[in-house]
Amino acid sequence: MFFAARGLVRLETAQARWWLPPRKAALIPAGTRHRVHADEAIALRTVYLAPTLLPADAPCCVFEVQPLAREMFLHATQWTAD
């Protein structure tokens, strides 16, 4: 799962393309081939989830990030793998 904390990001998969401004996030299941592109400086935040947390056939999706969720996301990026 990732979102652009700053800047505009284009996410591409074999099935779709999305534009992600800072208020949007993307869920990309493990093993999904994808490409991220930006025409300007960006700040990405990424959180890796265990593949078992999603159904095997989960699609990529983009969703709105509410302010509280954004802060939780930013906090989670500080966690270690332990």
Secondary structure, 3 states (H helix, E strand, C coil): CEEEEECCEEEECCCCEEEECCCEEEECCCCCCCEEECCCCCEEEECCCCHHHCCCCCCCEEEECCHHHHHHHHHHCCCCCC
